Amino acid sequence: VGPSLRPIFQRFDKNRTGELDRERLASMLQAAGVKLTTNELKWVARALDPSRTGYVSLSELDRFVSSNASPAEARAAPLAVAAKAGVRKLVNLRLNVLEIFQRYDRARSGLISRSDFLHALRNSAPDIEPNEAAALFDFADSSGEGTINYARFIVENLLDRKALARQFRGQRPRGGTLASALSRFALGASRHLPRNTLLRAVRQLGLFIEDWQFAAAVEAASSNERGEIDIEAFANLILPSRRGKPT
């Protein structure tokens, strides 16, 4: 690690283990002046931690920093390159990915196995190479359990959050958040919205989101006993908070 990063790494390695977890890695990179979105951090952390231990060592960071290619995730691991290519192809194909994955979720658990994920993409998106599909799943399966929540996969990878953020900035009251804007559609002090009301609110706020993408975000968000969607959870899925700032 270069002279500017080594002391920063050691500052965040409070237990002197020579390793950082993902949260401390994010703090270290921010302190070093490297600004990453939540999704970019995920790519970088997975590229730095190919064995999925949940920690990044000083030597792994050294190899990462000393490589020359760009962007960060592409220079760190071929797996990241393949996964990013798969995401781009899925976005460009404009498929209803939620419906495709639901066909394989016979138990309606919200989960899809690795074999079913690969089979689904092989049948519905043949333009995606097998290594790209495998990389997509492996990056999403951060716990290594062999299944992923496909609704959350869709929200985290196939929503154009930058475009949504621009759209919302053009509509929101000064200083307002997406959660507060959505709350205006709720009854009284309720922090939940019925699905149809939530969709109407999203449309009235000028956010362009495909129906199946909205459905995926609703599935990934928490709900109450009446099936009404948690406003804060939904807002943070659509426009994740940045460094602790509310959406």
Salt bridges, closest charged atoms under 4 A:
GLU73 OE2 - LYS84 NZ 3.30
GLU99 OE2 - ARG103 NH2 3.84
ASP116 OD2 - ARG106 NH2 3.63
GLU132 OE1 - LYS89 NZ 2.95
ASP138 OD1 - ARG114 NE 3.12
ASP141 OD2 - ARG52 NH1 3.89
GLU156 OE1 - LYS42 NZ 3.89
GLU156 OE2 - ARG152 NH1 3.68
GLU210 OE2 - ARG94 NH2 2.58
ASP211 OD1 - ARG203 NH2 2.67
GLU225 OE2 - ARG226 NH1 3.59
GLU228 OE1 - ARG226 NH2 2.97
ASP230 OD2 - HIS192 NE2 3.86
GLU232 OE1 - ARG191 NH2 3.17
